[in-house]
């Protein structure tokens, strides 16, 4: 006689997606607005996945993203859950707080305006 646990079959594990919270998205969109006003960025895309939330920015819609701002909560206790990645996939900055991580992009805005 086989014993089968049907609990997992009746209620499959629901995978929640990682999202940006309202304050995080506000900080990102404020930076995005300033870069659009400076003529550096034109489009963005947001992806909410199981392990990561990604905000990608583009110079043109058909191109690869110039920057990706990623949120990975699993790295919260290690390197920090926020990261800014360049167009080539290189991690430009990683940290526990979003604003200092975004500062690497804001420095590029200061150079653009001058």
Residue pairs with C-beta under 8 A, 6 or more apart in sequence:
15 50
16 50
17 48
17 49
17 50
17 53
18 48
18 49
18 50
18 51
18 52
18 53
18 71
18 72
18 73
19 48
19 53
20 28
20 46
20 53
20 55
20 71
24 71
24 98
25 55
27 98
27 99
27 102
28 55
28 69
28 98
28 102
31 102
31 105
31 106
31 109
32 41
32 44
32 57
34 109
35 41
35 57
35 105
35 109
36 42
38 109
38 112
38 113
39 112
40 59
40 108
40 109
40 112
41 57
41 58
41 59
41 66
42 58
42 59
42 60
42 61
43 57
43 58
43 60
43 61
44 55
44 56
44 57
44 58
45 54
45 55
45 56
45 58
45 65
46 53
46 54
46 55
46 56
47 53
47 54
47 56
51 72
51 74
52 70
52 71
52 72
53 70
53 71
54 68
54 69
54 70
54 71
55 68
55 69
55 70
56 65
56 67
56 68
56 69
57 65
57 66
57 67
57 68
57 69
58 64
58 65
58 66
59 66
64 87
65 87
66 86
66 87
67 84
67 85
67 86
67 87
67 92
67 105
68 84
68 85
69 82
69 83
69 84
69 85
69 101
69 102
70 82
70 83
70 84
70 85
71 81
71 82
72 81
72 83
73 81
74 81
75 81
75 94
76 96
79 94
80 94
80 95
80 96
80 97
80 101
81 96
82 94
82 95
82 96
82 97
82 98
82 101
83 91
83 93
83 94
83 95
83 101
84 91
84 92
84 93
84 94
84 101
84 102
84 104
84 105
85 91
85 92
86 92
92 104
93 100
93 101
93 103
93 104
94 101
95 101
